[in-house]
């Protein structure tokens, strides 16, 4: 379609930034869909404020969406954008620092009014002085062009103005040869009447502007990536986690019960699962975090696959009930979509600060298995794995995600349902001890107790938070019995079957980089960079934090140097050092943003 | 604690009180009012003609919360204040069960206040028995949220500063559909109230005045020892509200809606308030709860309110059915492939 010269590039990072009300998340996600349908590999990272609408034009109100796409497989949303689309001065100001010299800037020139400049803290208009000379700047009057394009559409001037994000989307779609049919279709689906027409026209006008404007001399093509054959869809971590929970319900043949209380960034899990009632899924929006986990535990007693979802500030409230679940030895999946803390912290920003909380944040000896998702699509498998462990060992299980995985997206090669693990379990139906039912008799292999649910005749029994006698489950304050029960609960968790950790190594490495959870992408990308320069580095990434993979000690001892990058002050580091007496070093950042591959690569090189 | 292996799935009509006694030794203080309540519940249960294996008692923490251990049903002794939340999850996911919550004044009204009001508001199908003894017994005698102002005890040597809750006023304010009060030692009255609660669809809230003979002995003597109805104001649906040995005292409604106790002879029988527990508007029931803030004088007992409202459990089950009817039984393959997909070929 384009008649201008075409430049082939292998990858590009684009960031859309504007006011919270400018529709940047929508623009970014539709651009992502176009990119996915074209067949590029991609990774996205939205970056939005916790406030729904901070004052218009202000610095805190800036919302951004970054997409990295390439003709080969990629692991991160990119360190720095090659292209910044800035809808106003505030968006320019907050994002410019991330832009390398020579990057492309597309700004909405209409928004650079005195008032907006002042709100963003600009004394001079940066479009008119020399401050942007290092960049390739396209000053596009997005607002007035949009209004002009919509002059025959029956919408108010304000409504016309609001369609400027579609103009920008059209322009970017033209510039990068994105397919447009899908976007037109979704515009018609999402909007009605004149608003739909306005958005469609703005989108097409943006495309046409690129084509005709002399400001844009070349277009760019990024060829499809060679991905594993299969059917793909683009997916965020939260979407994948919700689907994983649905799948866990299906694969366990149990009704899924989700008790939750709205909290950023985990609310989408409750919202998603509430839409899947046709699977027999019960979602319960509780009065608070405590009731959310309480209701889930009650449902677990009744034989449901019980789940509660939250983030750090909610998890701390749930800990009392999780302790009860440990004592009751009932299956329960606790999802913690980690965000920056302490306390309310930075609700929309990621952190890996809850690992030790999950492991130890309860009174007394109260062990739980901990699983962590490593990629957005990996949240699907992690959810099934957490449910598998919970059901097999009759225990609460933590599943750690984070705000980066939750909102970031990537193409996902859809699994065949037939290939998913069978995680079904059985309920007790018969007395298990001389005609009686002893609720705390254990399976000798797994140490799991039987799950006898109400409604089963003859197995009536009482369980509770008081210490129980081994076997019978009767209340017991006996010293030896308590010691035995503490050790049994610990042994049960310690013997959870966890697969060995895979080491990505080419041989001859002296340095092992050990990561966990949501840092997989940046660490993997950094390892590639170091190797491209001839550096030798091995990478192991943990998705099971308790118990650790059986080969972890051996892996750690095979390398003279171990580096543990974490988005906290060294929680896994502390665990491996104390557990294995390995002199590992940490690389830690707690900035509320994902690691940059470049800085991780530097940290690795420094240890070579 | 073991089950006795005696299945009750068939022939449950033959169950007796002893079928509901577990093998656990009851460990309340001698003379505690809880014994009487336990005996009343155990003797009433067979009458429910409900399979024993489908009955669940859930409790929190406190003396009363030991209750489930002594019932040969399914049961959970949970954590402080959380029983209504736990029972909610159990009840809504298992509508085939009869779920009972046993709680106390500290458990339900202090640490668990939030869960109680929301279970009532949602009208979850729970039978909530609140043993009110106006004291923390298990922790050895601190004042509770129902203790009268000025209560002298271990944490309030100069008298408590807290104005107490009126549990029934609170329940009504929380949109409860069934609200009743009874007395631990009055087996007949308590059994009748339990029967009514069990038959109620939705959340039933029953306050039971229960004597703690160790830390708060005699708190309810004005009613417990009241054989002549000097202080007990029995509420009976459709009947004038009157009490006293000869029914010589009664309740009338003032023009402003509040209630007042009068001599029947002075006002005439026709002036007496006729109790109507079915009133949609809870204000009259609320006024009845305000006749006595702490039970040292004339105090209504019986069913204050019994109305029908959609039950949370049923509403949720209906949504699941509707979703299946509209969309068909969930199909995982279709769900995974929904949205924009594309195919990468060899």
Contacts between the chains, C-beta under 8 A, distances in Angstrom:
chain1	res1	chain2	res2	distance
A	33	B	340	5.4
A	36	B	340	6.8
A	36	B	342	6.5
A	37	B	340	6.3
A	37	B	342	5.3
A	39	B	342	6.5
A	39	B	344	6.7
A	182	B	340	6.6
A	227	B	344	4.8
A	228	B	344	6.9
A	229	B	344	5.3
A	229	B	345	5.8
A	229	B	346	5.1
A	230	B	343	7.4
A	230	B	344	6.0
A	231	B	337	6.6
A	231	B	341	5.3
A	231	B	342	7.4
A	231	B	343	5.3
A	231	B	344	8.0
A	232	B	341	6.3
A	232	B	342	5.4
A	232	B	343	7.4
A	232	B	344	6.2
A	233	B	337	7.5
A	233	B	339	5.3
A	233	B	340	6.2
A	233	B	341	4.6
A	233	B	342	7.7
A	234	B	340	7.1
A	243	B	335	6.8
A	243	B	336	6.4
A	246	B	330	7.4
A	246	B	332	6.8
A	246	B	335	6.4
A	247	B	332	5.9
A	247	B	336	7.8
A	250	B	330	7.6
A	250	B	332	4.9
A	255	B	93	6.7
A	257	B	89	6.5
A	257	B	93	5.0
A	259	B	89	5.9
A	276	B	330	6.3
A	276	B	335	7.1
A	277	B	319	5.7
A	277	B	320	5.0
A	277	B	322	7.8
A	277	B	323	3.6
A	277	B	324	7.6
A	278	B	320	7.9
A	278	B	323	4.3
A	278	B	324	5.1
A	278	B	326	7.7
A	278	B	327	4.3
A	278	B	328	6.6
A	278	B	329	6.4
A	278	B	330	4.3
A	279	B	329	7.9
A	279	B	330	3.2
A	279	B	332	8.0
A	279	B	335	7.9
A	280	B	320	5.9
A	280	B	324	7.7
A	280	B	330	7.1
A	281	B	320	7.9
A	281	B	330	7.9
A	282	B	92	6.4
A	282	B	93	5.7
A	282	B	316	6.0
A	282	B	320	7.1
A	284	B	88	7.4
A	284	B	89	6.7
A	284	B	92	6.6
A	284	B	316	8.0
A	286	B	85	6.8
A	286	B	118	7.7
A	287	B	85	7.8
A	287	B	114	5.7
A	287	B	115	6.8
A	287	B	118	4.0
A	288	B	114	6.1
A	290	B	82	6.4
A	290	B	85	6.7
A	290	B	114	8.0
A	290	B	115	7.6
A	291	B	82	7.4
A	291	B	85	3.7
A	291	B	88	7.3
A	291	B	114	7.3
A	291	B	115	5.4
A	291	B	118	6.9
A	294	B	78	7.7
A	294	B	82	4.6
A	294	B	85	3.3
A	294	B	86	4.5
A	294	B	88	7.6
A	294	B	89	6.6
A	294	B	115	7.2
A	295	B	85	5.4
A	295	B	86	6.8
A	295	B	88	5.0
A	295	B	89	3.0
A	295	B	92	7.6
A	296	B	89	5.8
A	297	B	78	7.9
A	297	B	86	5.7
A	297	B	89	6.7
A	298	B	58	7.2
A	298	B	76	7.8
A	298	B	85	7.3
A	298	B	86	3.9
A	298	B	87	5.9
A	298	B	88	6.5
A	298	B	89	3.2
A	298	B	90	3.7
A	298	B	91	7.6
A	298	B	93	7.5
A	299	B	89	4.1
A	299	B	90	6.3
A	299	B	92	7.7
A	299	B	93	4.1
A	299	B	94	7.9
A	300	B	89	7.9
A	301	B	56	7.9
A	301	B	74	8.0
A	301	B	76	6.0
A	301	B	86	7.6
A	301	B	90	5.7
A	302	B	89	7.6
A	302	B	90	4.7
A	302	B	93	5.1
A	302	B	94	4.1
A	302	B	97	7.1
A	303	B	93	8.0
A	303	B	94	7.3
A	304	B	93	4.9
A	306	B	89	7.4
A	320	B	79	5.7
A	320	B	82	7.7
A	321	B	79	6.6
A	321	B	82	6.5
A	321	B	86	8.0
A	323	B	79	7.9
A	324	B	78	6.1
A	324	B	79	5.2
A	328	B	76	7.4
A	413	B	344	7.7
A	414	B	336	5.1
A	414	B	337	6.2
A	414	B	341	7.1
A	415	B	336	7.3
A	417	B	332	5.0
A	417	B	333	4.8
A	417	B	336	7.2
A	431	B	3	6.8
A	431	B	5	5.0
A	433	B	2	7.2
A	435	B	5	4.2
A	436	B	2	3.8
A	436	B	3	5.9
A	436	B	4	7.0
A	436	B	5	5.7
A	437	B	2	6.1
A	437	B	3	4.2
A	437	B	5	7.3
A	438	B	2	6.0
A	439	B	1	8.0
A	454	B	53	6.7
A	454	B	54	6.3
A	454	B	55	7.9
A	454	B	56	5.0
A	454	B	74	4.0
A	454	B	90	7.6
A	454	B	94	6.6
A	454	B	97	5.4
A	455	B	53	5.8
A	455	B	54	5.3
A	455	B	94	7.2
A	455	B	96	6.3
A	455	B	97	6.8
A	456	B	53	5.9
A	457	B	7	3.7
A	457	B	8	5.9
A	457	B	9	3.6
A	457	B	51	7.1
A	457	B	52	7.9
A	457	B	53	4.6
A	458	B	3	5.8
A	458	B	5	5.3
A	458	B	6	6.6
A	458	B	7	3.9
A	458	B	8	7.8
A	458	B	9	7.9
A	458	B	53	7.2
A	459	B	3	5.3
A	459	B	53	7.3
A	460	B	3	4.7
A	460	B	52	6.4
A	460	B	53	5.8
A	460	B	72	5.7
A	460	B	73	5.5
A	460	B	74	5.5
A	461	B	1	6.2
A	461	B	2	7.2
A	461	B	3	5.5
A	461	B	74	6.8
A	461	B	75	7.6
A	462	B	1	5.5
A	462	B	22	7.0
A	462	B	24	7.8
A	462	B	57	7.9
A	462	B	68	5.1
A	462	B	69	5.2
A	462	B	71	7.6
A	462	B	74	7.4
A	462	B	75	3.9
A	462	B	76	7.0
A	462	B	77	6.6
A	463	B	75	7.6
A	463	B	76	5.9
A	463	B	77	7.4
A	464	B	68	7.3
A	464	B	69	7.3
A	464	B	75	7.9
A	464	B	76	6.1
A	464	B	77	2.9
A	464	B	78	6.7
A	465	B	61	8.0
A	465	B	77	6.5
A	465	B	78	6.5
A	465	B	79	5.7
A	466	B	77	6.6
A	472	B	1	6.5
A	472	B	2	6.1
A	473	B	1	5.9
A	474	B	1	4.7
A	474	B	2	7.9
A	474	B	24	6.9
A	475	B	1	7.8
A	475	B	24	7.6
A	475	B	69	7.0
